[in-house]
Amino acid sequence: MDGTKQQRRGNTRQRIQDVALELFAEQGYEKTSLREIAERLEVTKAALYYHFKTKEEITVSIFTDLTKPIEDLIEWGRSQPQTLETKHELVRRYSQALSEAAPLFRFMQENQATVRELQIGDSFKDRMRSLRDIIIDPQAPLTDQVRCVSAIFTLHAGMFFLQDLEGDPEEKRQAVLEVAVDLVTQAHQGA
């Protein structure tokens, strides 16, 4: 178990989030009840209600907590000069943030209707637009702007499409990161 998950385990609210996410992945969001979450946690429904009244509240709190590093990254990126080094660091940090929030992103992929219903999708799109605005040079040729945006989506694609392939997850993440960094470098050289 990685350090992030261990830290999250010490807090009841975070344990609820972890168990809910596990159940959502196993059974689907719609088929998971608060009762089942409470049973898995070995607590009463009343104890669960103390922290969250609905599955929706749990889901929104998971999204908020696990995407906080992305918000922090956007804030950092906005305060940096528009250099190749900044863009490389943005891509590296985003890769790490995606890795740490992988269960959330799998949930979002597998439960798109729920994501739309809870407006998590709109919030995530806003974050993606903010990253886009930081990583692209609006004066660059369109192909170079596309390369920069493609770097971000390469990280997403790698997380989803390589998870079933044999190999060390960190090695796969590093390979995807290398491709994303190459795209940003090509775009910067073309500008």
N, C-alpha and C positions, 0 to 999 in steps of 0.2 A: 504494500500500500504506500502510495507516495505521501510526501510530507503535507501537501495541501489537503488531501483527504483526511489525514490524521488530525490536522488542526480543526477541520470542520466537524469531526466526530465529537469533539469535546463539548459542543454546544447543542442543546436540545432542539432549538429552532433549526439549526443546520442538519442535525440528524433527521429531522422530519423531512427536510428538503431532499436529502440524499435517498432516503427510503422511498419517498414519493417518486423521484426520478427513476429509481430502479424498477418500481412497480409500473410506472408509465411505459418504460422500455419493454418490460416483460409482457404486459397485458394490453397496453394501449391506454391512452388517457381516458377515453370514454368508458372503458370497462373497469377502471380502478375507482373504488369508493373510499371515502374517508375512513369508513370502518376497517377496510383492508389495510390502510396505511397505519391506523392505530394498532391493529392486531400484529402487524409485522414489527412495530416498534415495542410491542408488549406494554402499551399504555391504554388508558381508557379513552373513549371518544371525547369525553369532557376535557381530559388533559390535552388532547390534540387541539380542541376548540380554543383553549386558552391562547394558543399561538396562532392558529389559522382557522377561520370559520368555513372556508370553502377550498376546493381544489384549485380554483382560479387564483385565490390569494397565495397559495403555495407556489403555483407556477409563476406568477408575476414576481414573487420574492426570489425564486431561483434565478429567473432571468436578470433581475436587478443586481443580485449579488455576484453572479458569475460573469456578467458583462461589465462590471465596475472597472476591471483592468483595461478594457477597451476604451471606456470613457476617459480614464486617466491617460492612456496613450494618445488619444485625440487631443486632449488638453496639452500634453507635452509637445506633440507634433506642431500644434498651432504656434507654439512659442519658439520654435526652432527656425534657423535659416533654411531656405530651400536649396540645400546642397545634396549631392549624391550620398554623402555620409549619413545625413539625416534620413534620407529615403531608405537607405539600407537598414539603418537602425529601426525605423518604423516597421519595415517588413519583418525583421528579426523578432521584434517585440510582439508584433501581431501574431506571428507564428506560435510563439510561446503562449500567448493569451488564448488562442484557439485550442491549443493542446490541453490547457488546463480546464477549459470549458467544453471539451469534446462531448460529454454526455448531454449537455444542454443543446448543442447544435444537432446532435443525432435526434433528440426529441423534436426539435423544430422541424427537421427534415421529414420525420415520420408522422408528424401531427400538424400538417400545414393548415388544415381547417381550424383547428383549435388556436393555432398561433394567430391566424387572421382574426378570429373571433375575439381574442383577448387583446388585440392591438399590439401584441409583442412584435409582430412582423413590421408594423409601421415604425416602431422605435428602432428596430434593427436596421431597417432601410435608411433611416436618418443617420445612424452611425456609419453605415457603409458610404453614404454620400459625403459625410465629413472626412472619412479616410481618403476618399477619392479626391476631395478638394485639397487635401494636404499633399498627396503624393504626385498629382499631375502638375505640370507646368501649363497653364492655360495658353501660353504663347507658343508652345511646342506644336509641331505638326500633329495632326489627328492620330496618325499611326503610333507616334510615341506616347500620346495620351492613352491610347488603347493598350499599349504595352504595360503602362503603369497600373491601369485598372486590372488588366489581366494578371498581373503579379498578385494582387489581392485575391482574385478568384482562383488562382492556381493553388493558393494555400487552402482554400475551402475545398476545391476539387480533390486535392491530395488527401485531406482528412476523410472524405467520404469514399472515394474510389479505391484507395490503397489499403483501407482497413482490413479487407479480406485477403490480401496478398500475404504470402509467407514473408517473414523477415521481422527484424527488430523494429518496433514502432518508432523509436528515436532515429534510427537510420533512415527510415522512410520519411520522417518529418524533415530531417536534414537534407535529404535529396530534393524534396519539394521546395524547401527554403532556397536551396541553391538555384533552382530554376527560376523562382520568383525574383531573387536578387539579380540574376542574369537579365531578366526582362527589364527591370528598373535601370540597370547599367546600360543596356542597349538604348533605352529611351533617352537617358541622360546624354549619352554620346551623340545621339542623333539631333539633340536640341541645339 
